[in-house]
Amino acid sequence: MSMSALVRSFAIAFATVAALSATAFALSTSAEAREIVAFNERIAPGTIVVRTKERRLYLVLGQGRALRYTVGVGRVGQQWSGLSFIEGKYIEPAWSPPPEIRRDMPHLPDIIPGGSPRNPMGYAALTLDGGTYAIHGTNDPKSIGGFVSYGCIRMHNRDVADLYKRVGVGTPVMVTR
């Protein structure tokens, strides 16, 4: 191989590594605040803990660690606390506005199909016992981190996809204010 061919090969390899590194950096910095953090409370591994005041959801990993996500939570007057569990898991669920939302927004259709950009459930939903609330994605990513919902827990779509893979039906959920 000639010196110029070797230099060209090296330049192509270097450019490829640089592009891959830039892509990896972009992906890692766009993880929407999903990170492993210290969590020293005595809560069973696998439990989901939502701290409404912090607007954070924790998946307890055990050994003093949890996976933390930034979430949108209930607005004033729409917040709740208590114990529940994941009752169902759905990818691109259809959504029907509950009576309270229909009263406030009568223009909404009876059902918004899953996958529609107008569907507020986003990519996936983890419904909670009783069927009133869910942990779900969103079609409005700017709402994450705020007091924005009628009581549901909103996540970035890529974060709810990550959580969806990590938990199952029956996973305990603890919501605190």
C-alpha positions as CSV (number, residue, x, y, z in Angstrom):
1,M,0.0,0.0,0.0
2,S,1.4,3.4,-1.0
3,M,1.9,6.1,1.6
4,S,-0.9,8.2,0.2
5,A,-3.3,5.3,0.2
6,L,-2.3,4.6,3.8
7,V,-2.9,8.2,4.8
8,R,-6.3,8.2,3.0
9,S,-7.3,4.9,4.8
10,F,-6.2,6.4,8.2
11,A,-8.2,9.6,7.4
12,I,-11.3,7.7,6.6
13,A,-11.0,5.5,9.7
14,F,-10.4,8.6,11.9
15,A,-13.4,10.4,10.3
16,T,-15.6,7.3,10.9
17,V,-14.5,7.0,14.6
18,A,-15.1,10.8,15.1
19,A,-18.6,10.5,13.5
20,L,-19.5,7.5,15.7
21,S,-18.1,9.3,18.8
22,A,-20.2,12.4,18.0
23,T,-23.3,10.2,17.5
24,A,-22.7,8.3,20.8
25,F,-22.2,11.7,22.6
26,A,-25.4,13.0,21.1
27,L,-27.3,9.9,22.1
28,S,-25.9,10.0,25.6
29,T,-26.7,13.6,26.2
30,S,-30.2,13.3,24.8
31,A,-31.2,10.6,27.3
32,E,-33.7,13.1,28.9
33,A,-32.2,13.0,32.5
34,R,-32.3,9.2,32.7
35,E,-29.5,8.4,35.1
36,I,-28.4,6.0,37.8
37,V,-28.4,7.8,41.2
38,A,-27.9,7.0,44.9
39,F,-31.1,5.8,46.5
40,N,-30.7,4.7,50.1
41,E,-34.3,4.2,51.1
42,R,-35.5,0.8,52.2
43,I,-37.7,0.1,49.2
44,A,-37.7,-3.2,47.4
45,P,-35.8,-3.4,44.2
46,G,-38.1,-3.2,41.2
47,T,-40.4,-0.7,42.8
48,I,-41.3,2.5,41.0
49,V,-41.3,5.6,43.2
50,V,-42.8,8.9,41.9
51,R,-41.9,12.0,43.8
52,T,-44.4,14.5,42.6
53,K,-42.7,17.5,44.3
54,E,-39.4,16.6,42.6
55,R,-41.1,15.7,39.3
56,R,-39.0,12.6,39.2
57,L,-39.7,8.9,38.8
58,Y,-37.3,6.4,40.3
59,L,-37.0,2.7,39.4
60,V,-35.3,1.2,42.5
61,L,-32.4,-1.0,41.4
62,G,-31.2,-2.1,44.9
63,Q,-27.8,-1.8,46.5
64,G,-28.4,1.9,47.1
65,R,-29.1,2.8,43.5
66,A,-32.1,3.8,41.4
67,L,-32.7,4.8,37.8
68,R,-34.1,8.3,37.8
69,Y,-36.2,9.9,35.1
70,T,-37.6,13.4,34.8
71,V,-41.4,13.3,34.5
72,G,-44.5,15.6,34.2
73,V,-47.0,15.2,37.1
74,G,-50.5,16.3,38.1
75,R,-51.2,20.0,38.3
76,V,-52.4,21.7,41.4
77,G,-55.7,20.0,42.4
78,Q,-54.9,17.0,40.2
79,Q,-52.1,15.4,42.3
80,W,-52.5,12.2,44.2
81,S,-50.4,10.0,46.4
82,G,-50.5,6.4,47.4
83,L,-49.6,2.8,46.5
84,S,-50.6,1.1,43.3
85,F,-49.2,-1.4,40.8
86,I,-48.9,-1.7,37.1
87,E,-52.1,-3.3,35.8
88,G,-51.4,-3.2,32.1
89,K,-48.7,-2.5,29.5
90,Y,-49.5,-1.1,26.1
91,I,-47.5,0.1,23.1
92,E,-49.1,3.0,21.1
93,P,-52.4,2.7,23.0
94,A,-55.6,4.4,21.8
95,W,-56.9,7.1,24.2
96,S,-60.4,8.1,25.2
97,P,-60.7,11.3,27.2
98,P,-62.1,10.6,30.7
99,P,-65.2,12.5,31.8
100,E,-63.2,15.3,33.6
101,I,-61.0,16.0,30.6
102,R,-64.0,15.8,28.2
103,R,-65.8,18.4,30.4
104,D,-62.8,20.7,30.2
105,M,-62.1,20.0,26.5
106,P,-65.5,19.1,24.8
107,H,-63.9,19.4,21.4
108,L,-61.9,16.2,21.8
109,P,-62.9,13.2,19.8
110,D,-64.3,10.1,21.6
111,I,-61.1,8.2,20.8
112,I,-57.7,9.1,19.5
113,P,-56.0,6.2,17.8
114,G,-52.7,4.9,19.0
115,G,-49.7,6.3,17.1
116,S,-51.6,9.5,16.2
117,P,-49.5,12.7,16.9
118,R,-52.6,14.0,18.7
119,N,-52.6,11.0,21.1
120,P,-51.4,12.3,24.5
121,M,-50.3,8.8,25.6
122,G,-47.3,8.8,23.4
123,Y,-45.3,5.7,22.6
124,A,-46.4,3.5,25.5
125,A,-48.6,3.4,28.7
126,L,-48.3,1.5,31.9
127,T,-51.7,1.7,33.4
128,L,-52.1,1.7,37.2
129,D,-54.5,-0.3,39.3
130,G,-58.0,1.1,39.1
131,G,-57.6,2.4,35.5
132,T,-57.7,6.1,36.4
133,Y,-54.0,6.9,36.0
134,A,-51.1,5.8,33.9
135,I,-47.4,6.3,33.5
136,H,-47.1,7.1,29.8
137,G,-45.2,8.9,27.0
138,T,-46.3,12.2,25.6
139,N,-46.7,14.0,22.3
140,D,-45.7,17.2,24.1
141,P,-42.1,16.7,25.3
142,K,-42.0,20.3,26.6
143,S,-44.4,19.3,29.4
144,I,-41.9,17.0,31.0
145,G,-40.6,18.4,34.3
146,G,-43.8,20.4,34.9
147,F,-47.1,20.2,36.9
148,V,-49.1,19.5,33.8
149,S,-51.5,16.5,33.9
150,Y,-54.8,15.4,35.3
151,G,-52.9,13.0,37.5
152,C,-51.0,10.8,35.1
153,I,-47.2,10.6,35.1
154,R,-45.8,11.8,31.8
155,M,-42.4,10.7,30.4
156,H,-40.4,11.4,27.3
157,N,-41.2,8.7,24.8
158,R,-37.7,7.2,24.8
159,D,-37.8,7.1,28.6
160,V,-41.2,5.4,28.8
161,A,-39.9,2.9,26.2
162,D,-36.9,2.2,28.5
163,L,-39.0,1.8,31.6
164,Y,-41.5,-0.4,29.7
165,K,-38.7,-2.9,29.0
166,R,-37.6,-2.9,32.6
167,V,-40.9,-3.5,34.5
168,G,-43.8,-5.9,34.3
169,V,-47.4,-6.2,35.2
170,G,-47.7,-6.2,39.0
171,T,-44.7,-3.9,39.6
172,P,-45.4,-1.8,42.7
173,V,-45.8,1.9,42.3
174,M,-45.5,4.4,45.2
175,V,-46.5,8.0,44.5
176,T,-45.5,10.7,47.1
177,R,-46.1,14.4,47.1
